[in-house]
Amino acid sequence: MLSWLSEHYVLLLTWLYWSVDVVLRIVGVIVVPRRRRPGSAVAWLFAIMLLPVVGFPLYLMLGKAELPRKRREKQKIVNRLMRVRAQSLPDSELDEDVPSWLQSAVRLNRELGAFPLTGHNSADFEIDYQTSLDRMAADIRTATSDVHVLFYTMGLDDVTRNFFDALAEVADRGVHVRVLYDHLGSVTHWPVYRAMRRHLDAHGIEHFPMMPVKPFSDGAFQRPDLRNHRKLLIVDGRIGWMGSQNIIAPHYDKRANIRRGLRWQETMVRFGGPIVSEMNLLFATDWFYESGQSLDRATVVNTAPDATGSYECQLVPSGPGFVLENNLLLFNQLFYSAQERIVAVSPYFVPDESMFSALVTAARRGVDVELFVSEIGDQFLVYHAQRSYYTALLEAGVRIQLYAAPGILHAKHVSIDDSVTVIGSSNMDIRSFLLDMESSMMIGGTDFMVKMHEVEDVYRSRSRELTLEEWRGRPALTRLLDNTCRLASAVV
């Protein structure tokens, strides 16, 4: 037998390879389409059919956008806790002259994320990178009871030192400081990440990495690109910050970015009023999720000391722990409801079929649709994938504004007519819809819309409009690269 095997091992290995090849193709056709978007299923099947011995293992690693069983069970507890505590937050009534579609959006958000609409809030923009960090540090220094910090990327460097010094100062005088940061989003910036952890430890500050990359720690393989992408700062339950900015230098401390002169442009909003309790509640659920510690109600839900604001706000969390794609459903609801104007700002624009159709349909029916993206990109695949949508958008009448290099427009917000704004951490891409835990804030109020349009005007002054004629003249190889990356982006 051994002699026969040694003489025919090449034939046997060939036969085994092709048998496995056929089996993987058959299994792929059966398994991949289950509960998956057609575009995503086609992309995965293409990868498996092209090279099964590579494509199928990749599908097993990255093909399911869900948490492992133990984490799903914990997320159910988190969601129940959030719904129970959210019941103690008062509902606000919309004005009678508010469009019916906006009332419908409020009901949708309440159903998806449990949080009610709250009135009497204040909100102010900050779009200067260093100023927002310094203003957050100043607010931290006013803390008397607790400071809650949650950001996707955090690192201690020359730009963020004032922020971390503020955390240390209040912790040293007895304020309870709790810090969460995404593991993969922060550890990849190792020198400043290590410096941050040492700084927090030196001052006795509790901190935990979110979604730590430990593939089998929860009883099943967890795909490493399920991330917590939220950005929140809450001080004493009375001041809240959220938006697109991370706690790191505007070039992210990367040599390549510094060499290219790249600087991230962000939009942050400082909130006061009852809405801050919703933000605090969302932090508390993530804190329980990562630490196992349940914060008492008095720490989380407080009566707002200042309820003199005029804005109505509603928090919308989303992510793989929710049954539905909350942020996508909200965006689509607003796009289909718009009557006059849509302004969308997103650094990574890779929509699914439903969002793409919603924007094109809005433009075709006469809505003024304007999309802000960066002229250059920091992520090769996403940058080229989003460019593949430009032709159809321009042909439909969408105006595309290219934010001038070397800036990277990292802000994420949408305004609809003169009625409502949505701002937060969510990009308009498949990753933010399916894989990332995000937080978005829907804000209504005439005065706030004026502020929002002022921010849009600033970004418009720093951008140039892309024309269909210019876009059609790009090289054929560039078109091929864009379309190829679009296909790859569907593999989620």
N, C-alpha and C positions, 0 to 999 in steps of 0.2 A: 504494500500500500504506500509506504513512504517513498519507494522508488518511483511508483507511478505518479505520485503527487509532485515529486521533484522534477519529473519530466514534463508535466502538464500544468504547472502552477500558473504560467502566463495565461493559458486558456481559462483556467478556473477563475483567476482574478478578473479577467475580462468579462466572463459570464456573470460574476458576482456584481461587478460594477454596473453592468447594464440592467441587471435584475433590480438592484437598488434604485437605479435611475428611473425605471418604469414605475416601480412602486411609489416613489416619492411624487412623481407626476400625478398618479391616480389619486393618492391621498390628498395632494394639494388641491385638486379640482373639487374634492368632497368637502374639505375642511375650510379652505380660505374664504369662500363666499358667505359663510354663516355670519349673519348680523353685521355685515360690513357694507360700506358704501360701494357701489359698483366701480367707481374710479379707483378706489383703493384696492379692491379685489382684483381688478384687471392688472394693476401695477405689480401686486405680489405674485399673481399667476405668471406674469411675464418673467419676473425674476426667477421663479421656480422652474419654468419651462426652459429658460435659457441655460441655466446651470443648476440642476436640482440639488446636487451635493453641497452647494454653497447657499442657494436661495432658500431651501427648506429649513436648514438650521437657523438662518437669519430670521425667518418667519417665526420660529419657535421662540427666539430671543426677543424680537421686537414687534411681533405681529398682533399682540393683544394689548390694547390700551386700557388695561385695568390693573388694579392693585392686587397683590396676592391675597389669599383667603383671610389670613389673620388681620391684615391691614384693612380689608373690606369690612370685617366685623367691627373693627375699631371705628371705622368711618361711619358705620351705621349708628353707633353710640354717639359720635360727634354730631351727626345730623339731627338725631333726636334731641340731644341737649340744646342745640342751637334753636330748634323749633319751639321747645318748651320755654326757653328763656326769652325768645323773641316775642312770645305772646304778651310779655309784660311791657313791651314797647308800644306806646300809643300810636294808633293810626291817625293820619292827617287827611283831611278832606281836600280834594282839589277844587279850585275855583270853578264856578259854573260855566265860565267862558272858555275853559280848557277844552281842546278838541277831544272828541270821543275816543280817537285812536290812542291818545296819551293815557286816558283812563284805562283803556284795555292793556296798555303796556305795564301800568302799575299793577294791575291784577295778575298779569303774567309773571312779573318779577316776584310778587308775593308767593305765588304758587311754586315757583322754581326754587327760590332761595330762602323763603320764610320771612324775610325782613319786610317790615311795613314801610310805607311812605311816611316821612316825618317832616313837619313844618318848622318854621321859626329858626332856621339855621343860617349861619354866616359862612362865606367862602371867599377866599382871596387867592389869586394866581401868583406863582413865582416861576419865572422861566430862566433866571440867571443861575447857573450851576452852583457857583460858590456861595451866592447869596442865600439860596435855599438851604444849603448845609448849615450856614451860620444862623439863619433864622430858626431852623430846627434845634440847633444847639442852644440858642437863647431860650426857646420854649422849655427844653429839658431842664435848664437851670432854675426854672420857676417851680419845678415839681415839689410836692410836699408828701405824696403818698406812694405813687407808683409810676413807672415809665415802661411802656411796652413797645418793643422794637421788632419789626419783621421785615426783612429785605432779602431779595433773591441773591444779590451779591454784596458782600461786605468785606472791607479790608482797611487796615490802619496804615495810612500813608500821610504825606505832608498835607494833602487837600482835606482829608477827613479827620485829622488829628483833633481839631477843635470839637467836633461832634463826639468823639470817643472820650476826650477830656471832660466834656460835660456829663457824660454818663458816669464817669469815675467820680466826679465831684459830688453828684447827688447820691450815689451809692455809698460814698464814704460818710455822708451825714444821715444815713438811715433810710433813704428812699429805696423801695423795692424795685429793682431794675430787672426786667426779663427780656432776653434777646433771643431771637430765632433768625437763622440764616440758612439758605438752601445749601446743602452740602456740595453738590457738584458745581453750582453756580459760584461758590466762594473758594473751594479748595483748589480750583484750577488757577487761582491767583495766589500761589503758595506763599511767597515771602510776606505779603501784606495780610494774608489770611492767618498765618502763624503769629504775626505780630499782634493782630487783633485778639486772638484767643488768649495769648499771654497777658495782654492788657486787661481783658475782662476777668481772667482768673486772679490777677494781682489785686483786684478791687472787690473780689467776692461776688461778682455779678453772675447770676444764673444764665446759662446759655446752652442751646441745643442746636445741632445741625438738623435741618428738615430733610426728609426723604433720604436718609443716609444710604450711600451705595454699599449695601450689604446684600448681595444677590439672593442668598438663601436663608437669611436670618428670620424671615417670617413664614417659613415652611414651604415656600415655593419661589421660583425664580421671579424676581421683580425687574422689569426692563429698566435700565439705568436712566432713560430719558424722560421718566415721569417726574416732574419737578414742581416745586412750590415757587411760583413766579411773582407772588404778591409783594407789595411795598406799602408798609403801614408804620406809622409812629403815633402813639397815643400817650398823652401826658395827663395824669390825674383824671382821666375820663372826661376832660373838659376841652382839650385841644387835640385835634387829629390831623395828620398829614397823610396824603396818599397821592399816587400818580405814577410816573414812569421811571423816576430816578433811583439808582442804586447808591449805596454808601461806599464809593470808591472814586478815585480820580477820574476826570472826564475822558482820559485816554485809556482807562482801565489798566494802567500800569503795565501795558504790553509794549515791548520794544518795537514791534512792527507798526503799531498804531502811532507811537511817538515819532518813528521815522517818517511815516506818511503825513504826520501833522493832524491826525484825526482827533476830533473832539465831539463828544456826544451832547446833543441839545435835548433838554428835558422840559417837561411841564409838570409842576407839582401844585397841589391845592391844599391850603390850610383851612380846616373846618372848625367851627364852633357850633354849639347847640346840641339838640337831642341826637343828631346823626352820629355823634362821637360814640355814643353807647353801642350803636350797631357795629361800628368799627372795632370797638373793644371786645364785643362779643365774638366777632370773627377771629380776632387774635386769640381769645380764650379757647376757641375750638381747636385752633392749630397748636396752641400750647399743650392742651390735653393730648392731642394726637401724638406729639413728639416726646413729651415728658411724662405723661401718665398722671399729671397733677390737674385736678379740677379746681379752678379758681372760684371762690365764693361769689354769690350774686352781687353782694355789696361792692366787691372790687370791680365788677364788670359793668353792671347796669346802674348808672347814677342819674339823678335828676340834674339836668343841665343847669349850671349856675347862670348862664347867659342864654336866654331864649328870645332875644330881641331881633334876631335875623329874619330875613324875608324870603329865604329860599326853601323850596321843598326838595328833599333828597331821599334817595332810596339806594341801599347797597345791594349789589348783585354778585354773590360769589359763584364761582364755577370751577370745574376740574373733574378729574377721573373719579372722584368720590361721589359725584352726582349722577343720577340716572340719565339726565338729558344734558345737552350742551347749552348751558344757560346763557352764556355770552353770545353765542351764535344766534340763538332764538331771539334774543333781545335786539341785536343788530338788524336781523331780517325784518322783524316786526316794524322797526322804525323806518327802515329803507322803503318798505312797501307803503308805509303810511305817509311819507313825506309828500307835501303838496308843492313846495316852492324851491327848497334848497337843501342840499346835503353837502357838508364839508367833512371829509374823513382824513385823519392824520394817522399814519401807521408806518413804522419803519420796515416791517416785514408783511407784505401784502401777498398772501397766497391763499385766496378764498376757496372754499368748497363750491360745488356747483350751485347750491341754493343761494349763497351770498352773491356770487358772480351774477346770477340771473336777476337778483333783486336790484343790484346797482344798474345793470344794463337796462332793465325794465323801467327803472325810475328815470334814467336819462332819456329813453325813447318816448316816454309820455310827457316830456317837457320839464322835468325837474332839473334845476341847475345843480349838477353833480361835480364836485371838485375833490380830487384825491391828491394828498401831499405825500411824497416819498422822497428818499434821498437820491441825489444824483449819482453817488457811488455807494458801494456796499461793503459791509464788514464780514458778511457770511456768503461765501461763494455760491453755494447751492441755492439758498433762498433768494439772493440778489438776482440770479439769472432766471429762476423759476418765476418770480413776480413779473419780470420783464416780458414773459411770454403772454401775459394778459393785456399788455398795453394796446396792441393793435385793435382788438375787439372793443376795448373800452373807448379808445379815441374815435373809432368808427361810429359808436353809439352816441357820441357827443359828450363823453366825460372829459373834463379838463384835468390834465395831469400836471402838477407842479413839482419840479425837481429842486429839492433843497440843495443849495450850492455846496460843492466840495470846498474844503475838506471836512465840513460839518457832517455829522450823522444825525439826522432828525429821528430821535428815539422816542419822541412824544407819542401818546396814544389817546386820541379823543375824536369824538364825532359830535357834530351839531346838526340838528334837524329843524328846518325853517327858523323861526324865532321862538321856538317852544321849549326845546330841551337839549341838554348836552349829556353825553356819556363820556366819562374820563376815568382812567385807571391804569392797570398793568397789562391789559389784554391787547395783543396784536390782532390783526385781521389775517390770521393764518391758521392752517389746520392744526399746528402744534398747540396754539393757545386754545383752540376749541376742544381738543381731545386729550392732550397730554399734560398740560400745565394747570396747576391750581392758580386761578386768577381772581382779582377783585376789581369790579367796575362800579362807578357811582353815577346814577342818573340824577341830574340836577335840573330843576325848572325855576324860572324867575326871570323877568324881563331885564332887570339890572345885571344879572349874571350873564345873560346872553350877550349883553353889550360888552362885558369884559372878555367873554369868549371870542367874540368877533375881533376885538383888539389884538388878542394873541394870534389869531389867524392872520390878521393884517401884518403882524411882525414877520411871521413865517413866509407870507406871500412876498414881502419885500426882500427876502433873502433867497428867493427861488426864481426860477425861470419856467415858463410854460412850454411843455413838449408839444410839438405839432405833429399831426399825422404825416405830413410830407417828410419831415425830418426822420420820423421813425421808420417809414417805409424805405428810406435810403440807407439803412444800416447794412453792414456786410452780411452775406449769406451764411458764412460760418458762425457769426454771432447769433443769427436766428436759429440755426441748428442747435447751438449750445443752449440757448434759452429754452427751446422746446424739449430738449433732452432732460434738462434739470427739472422742468415742470413735471415730466413723467416720474422722475425719481422722488419728487416731493410728495407724490400721492401715496408712497409706501409708508403708511402709518398704522 
